[in-house]
Amino acid sequence: MIATPDDYSWFSRERFPELADAYCFTYIRGLTPEELVTRLGARVEDCSRMTLDELIRYSSTGFYERQAFGAVAVGDWVLLVEANGGLGVTKEIIMPLSAGTRLVSHFYLEVKGMDYFHWIEGGKIRFEFLHQDGYSHWIEDGKIQLEFPQMEGYSAEMPDELAETMERMGSADPHEGPSFLLAERLTGITMTPQLLEESTYLCGGVPKPR
């Protein structure tokens, strides 16, 4: 069965009132949660195991001091979940995190109408959606074309494996389903309510710059 953006309509403020309007999901292939914690500059011994609800509460209590995160293994990937955080779309963090592997992330902040999506491989940007700029690539005359002027950090390789997915995305904003659809195509992981709600996360925090 071929997925469409509507298949992710369950991710709503009705079911996830403290997450759906301010979230960041990041997938990194080949790392464990403990390895990811270390790469983020946190200490594993300072982290705790939490449910999603506990992670959300933890995120709100120290919001101005740290960026909270939860990490869980999903097959060969580690999934980083942030409530009202943006580690997964901070280029200074995710570019080095992608070294030697594939990183996919998407972020939405409803209060500012901000959508972001990144696919980075081996330190090179393969595809992204940037708030106010749109998609880096799109399909024209049956072929994927680069929409942005060539910028430093972009791969010269076209993201052709996304062509079929892009044709199914329609005109919906990324957070309304396309981001989940793209992430599923690039990682092989289908985001579900059960994955979010039933996982136990290794949770910690990265201090915010002062």
C-alpha positions in Angstrom: 0.0 0.0 0.0 1.4 3.4 -1.1 1.5 6.0 1.7 0.1 9.5 1.2 0.4 12.7 3.3 -3.1 11.9 4.7 -1.8 8.8 6.3 -0.1 11.0 8.9 -3.1 13.0 9.9 -3.0 11.2 13.3 -0.1 13.5 14.3 -2.3 16.3 15.4 -2.7 18.6 18.4 -5.7 16.5 19.4 -3.6 13.4 20.0 -0.3 15.1 20.8 -1.3 18.5 22.2 2.2 19.3 23.6 4.2 18.0 20.6 2.4 18.4 17.3 2.8 22.2 17.2 6.5 22.3 18.2 8.6 19.2 17.4 11.8 18.0 15.8 12.4 14.4 14.6 15.9 13.4 13.5 17.0 10.0 12.2 20.6 9.0 12.0 21.7 5.7 10.6 24.2 3.4 12.3 24.4 5.1 15.7 23.1 3.8 19.1 21.3 6.2 21.5 24.4 6.2 23.7 26.7 7.2 20.8 24.3 9.9 19.7 24.2 11.4 23.3 28.0 11.5 23.3 28.2 13.2 19.9 25.8 15.8 21.1 28.2 16.7 23.9 26.2 15.2 26.7 27.2 12.5 29.2 25.4 9.2 29.1 25.6 8.9 32.9 23.7 12.2 33.2 20.8 10.9 31.1 17.6 9.1 32.2 15.1 6.7 30.6 11.8 8.4 30.0 8.4 7.9 28.4 7.2 10.4 25.8 5.1 12.3 28.4 8.1 12.4 30.7 10.3 13.7 28.0 7.8 16.5 27.1 7.6 17.6 30.8 11.4 17.5 31.1 11.6 19.6 27.9 9.4 22.3 29.4 11.0 22.6 32.9 14.4 23.7 31.8 13.5 25.3 28.4 15.7 28.4 28.8 18.7 26.5 30.1 19.0 23.5 27.8 17.7 21.8 24.7 16.2 18.5 25.8 16.1 15.4 23.7 15.1 11.8 23.8 16.9 9.1 21.7 15.6 5.6 20.9 16.9 2.8 18.6 14.7 1.9 15.7 16.3 -0.9 13.7 19.6 0.3 12.3 18.7 3.9 13.1 18.5 6.1 16.2 15.5 8.5 16.4 16.0 11.8 18.2 12.7 13.3 19.5 12.6 16.9 20.6 9.6 18.8 22.0 10.0 22.5 21.3 13.6 22.0 20.3 15.8 22.4 17.2 19.0 20.4 17.6 18.0 18.3 14.5 17.9 21.4 12.3 20.9 23.2 13.6 23.4 23.0 10.8 26.4 23.2 13.1 25.2 20.0 14.8 23.7 17.9 12.0 26.4 18.4 9.4 29.1 16.7 11.5 26.5 14.2 12.8 26.0 13.0 9.2 29.7 12.2 8.6 29.9 8.8 7.1 26.1 8.2 7.3 22.6 9.4 6.4 20.8 11.9 8.5 17.1 13.0 8.0 15.3 15.5 10.1 12.2 17.6 10.1 11.0 20.4 12.3 7.8 22.4 12.8 7.1 25.4 15.0 3.4 26.4 14.7 3.7 29.8 16.5 6.1 31.0 13.8 4.8 28.9 11.0 8.3 27.4 10.5 8.8 24.2 8.6 12.2 22.6 7.9 13.3 19.3 6.4 16.9 18.0 5.8 18.4 15.1 4.1 22.2 15.2 4.7 24.6 12.4 3.6 28.3 12.3 4.5 28.4 16.0 5.3 26.6 17.0 2.0 23.1 18.4 1.7 21.1 16.1 -0.7 17.6 17.7 -0.2 15.9 20.1 2.1 12.9 22.4 2.7 13.7 25.8 4.2 11.2 28.1 5.9 10.5 31.0 3.4 12.7 29.4 0.7 10.8 26.2 -0.1 12.1 23.0 -1.5 15.7 22.8 -2.7 14.6 20.5 -5.6 11.4 19.9 -7.4 10.1 18.0 -10.4 10.0 19.9 -13.7 9.4 18.3 -17.1 9.6 14.9 -15.4 13.0 15.4 -13.9 14.2 16.5 -10.5 15.7 20.0 -10.8 17.7 22.0 -8.3 15.5 25.0 -7.3 18.0 26.8 -5.1 21.1 28.5 -6.6 24.1 26.2 -6.1 25.2 26.9 -2.5 28.1 25.6 -0.5 27.4 22.3 1.2 25.1 20.9 -1.5 25.7 17.6 -3.2 25.9 17.7 -7.0 24.0 14.4 -7.0 20.3 14.7 -7.7 17.9 13.2 -5.0 16.3 10.9 -7.7 15.1 8.3 -5.1 12.6 10.9 -3.9 10.9 11.4 -7.3 8.0 9.1 -6.8 7.4 10.4 -3.3 7.5 14.0 -4.4 4.8 13.3 -7.0 2.5 12.0 -4.2 3.0 15.0 -1.9 0.7 17.4 -3.5 0.4 21.0 -2.3 0.3 20.2 1.5 2.8 22.0 3.7 5.7 19.8 4.9 4.4 19.3 8.5 1.0 18.2 7.2 2.3 14.9 6.0 5.0 15.4 3.3 7.9 15.5 5.8 6.8 12.2 7.3 6.4 10.7 3.8 9.9 11.9 2.8 11.4 10.6 6.0 9.8 7.2 5.6 11.2 6.9 2.0 14.7 7.9 3.1 14.9 5.8 6.3 12.5 2.9 5.8 10.9 3.8 9.1 7.1 4.4 9.3 6.3 6.9 12.0 3.3 5.7 14.0 1.6 6.8 17.2 2.7 3.6 18.8 6.4 4.3 18.0 6.2 7.6 19.7 4.0 6.6 22.7 5.4 3.2 23.5 9.1 3.9 23.2 11.4 4.4 26.1 13.8 7.3 25.4 17.4 8.0 26.6 16.9 11.6 27.6 19.3 14.4 28.3 20.0 18.0 27.5 22.5 20.2 25.7 23.1 23.6 27.4 21.9 26.6 25.4 24.4 29.3 24.5 24.4 32.2 26.9 
